[in-house]
Amino acid sequence: MRKAIADAALIAWMETLKVRVAPAMYVIAIVFFPLGMLLFAKAMTPPGFDVGVRLVTGSLVFGLGLATVNLLAQFILFERFNNEMKLVVASPVHPLSYAGGVLVYSVGQALVTSAVILSFAPLFDIDITLSFWLLPLLLLTALSMTGIAVVIATWAPSMEAGNMMANTLGILIVILSPIYYPIERLSEWLQWVARFSPYTHAGEAINKVLSGQGGFEREMLILAGITVVGLVIGILGLRWREA
């Protein structure tokens, strides 16, 4: 058990060291891109409409999706198809330790994105309510999206196909999900489609917390279910010794 924990910590540290290779890319992806979406959404809001909290919610979910689905899936794909994972397997490192290290790194990256966006809310004159429930909800949101990234990276037949899926689920789907506006604004049949997206439930729960409301327990349970299913499928399908 001690070796497994140490291996997971080492994997997380190794992933963190990669930031030094292209720090500007990470800053743009996990800081400036989500903040840019917040500025864009705020600029597009008609005068007199108080939707500030919803804009922060949308930018949070967008940033988490970008950091945990898009970037993480591409990381794992690069390691898988460029022989880096062979070195980890030969160390030897247990697949659960590798998955644990990747999860720790991804969640840490997501929390940095969340902290930056939340710290900018007062500068945009947006009043938000910080609650005890916000941290576990952000962690659960990040983990649910990390599960999606693991599934993409472990089941993609090629690096090109995996990158395309990561870009689609990390950017396109999060934009199409009702995170910058209430789901009720969609037609009834589109609401049913949107409820299949974890971003929808994350947006609803986070918006209720930041608004000082209650009733977000259902969304948290759904995110927990998505997390368990995604991580189980991804980890069990990890092609640990495919080479």
LINLINBEL-V400599 format. One record per residue. N is the residue number from 1. D_LAST is the distance of its C-alpha to the last C-alpha in whole Angstrom. Layout:
<<N | D_LAST> <N | D_LAST>>
//
This chain:
<<1 | 27> <2 | 28> <3 | 24> <4 | 23> <5 | 25> <6 | 25> <7 | 21> <8 | 22> <9 | 25> <10 | 23> <11 | 20> <12 | 23> <13 | 25> <14 | 22> <15 | 21> <16 | 25> <17 | 25> <18 | 23> <19 | 27> <20 | 28> <21 | 26> <22 | 28> <23 | 31> <24 | 33> <25 | 30> <26 | 30> <27 | 34> <28 | 34> <29 | 31> <30 | 32> <31 | 36> <32 | 38> <33 | 36> <34 | 37> <35 | 41> <36 | 41> <37 | 41> <38 | 43> <39 | 46> <40 | 45> <41 | 46> <42 | 49> <43 | 50> <44 | 50> <45 | 52> <46 | 55> <47 | 58> <48 | 59> <49 | 56> <50 | 55> <51 | 51> <52 | 50> <53 | 48> <54 | 46> <55 | 45> <56 | 44> <57 | 42> <58 | 40> <59 | 39> <60 | 38> <61 | 36> <62 | 35> <63 | 34> <64 | 32> <65 | 30> <66 | 29> <67 | 28> <68 | 26> <69 | 25> <70 | 25> <71 | 24> <72 | 21> <73 | 19> <74 | 19> <75 | 18> <76 | 15> <77 | 14> <78 | 14> <79 | 12> <80 | 9> <81 | 10> <82 | 11> <83 | 9> <84 | 11> <85 | 9> <86 | 7> <87 | 11> <88 | 12> <89 | 10> <90 | 11> <91 | 15> <92 | 14> <93 | 15> <94 | 16> <95 | 15> <96 | 18> <97 | 19> <98 | 17> <99 | 18> <100 | 22> <101 | 21> <102 | 20> <103 | 23> <104 | 26> <105 | 25> <106 | 25> <107 | 28> <108 | 30> <109 | 29> <110 | 31> <111 | 34> <112 | 35> <113 | 35> <114 | 37> <115 | 39> <116 | 40> <117 | 41> <118 | 43> <119 | 45> <120 | 46> <121 | 47> <122 | 51> <123 | 51> <124 | 51> <125 | 54> <126 | 51> <127 | 52> <128 | 50> <129 | 50> <130 | 47> <131 | 47> <132 | 45> <133 | 43> <134 | 42> <135 | 39> <136 | 38> <137 | 38> <138 | 36> <139 | 33> <140 | 33> <141 | 33> <142 | 30> <143 | 28> <144 | 28> <145 | 27> <146 | 24> <147 | 23> <148 | 23> <149 | 21> <150 | 18> <151 | 19> <152 | 18> <153 | 15> <154 | 13> <155 | 14> <156 | 15> <157 | 13> <158 | 14> <159 | 15> <160 | 18> <161 | 19> <162 | 18> <163 | 20> <164 | 23> <165 | 23> <166 | 23> <167 | 26> <168 | 27> <169 | 27> <170 | 28> <171 | 31> <172 | 32> <173 | 32> <174 | 34> <175 | 36> <176 | 37> <177 | 37> <178 | 41> <179 | 40> <180 | 43> <181 | 46> <182 | 47> <183 | 45> <184 | 48> <185 | 49> <186 | 46> <187 | 48> <188 | 47> <189 | 45> <190 | 43> <191 | 43> <192 | 41> <193 | 38> <194 | 38> <195 | 38> <196 | 35> <197 | 33> <198 | 33> <199 | 34> <200 | 38> <201 | 38> <202 | 37> <203 | 40> <204 | 42> <205 | 42> <206 | 42> <207 | 45> <208 | 47> <209 | 46> <210 | 47> <211 | 50> <212 | 51> <213 | 51> <214 | 50> <215 | 48> <216 | 44> <217 | 43> <218 | 42> <219 | 40> <220 | 38> <221 | 38> <222 | 36> <223 | 34> <224 | 33> <225 | 32> <226 | 30> <227 | 28> <228 | 27> <229 | 26> <230 | 24> <231 | 22> <232 | 22> <233 | 20> <234 | 18> <235 | 17> <236 | 17> <237 | 14> <238 | 12> <239 | 9> <240 | 8> <241 | 5> <242 | 4> <243 | 0>>
//
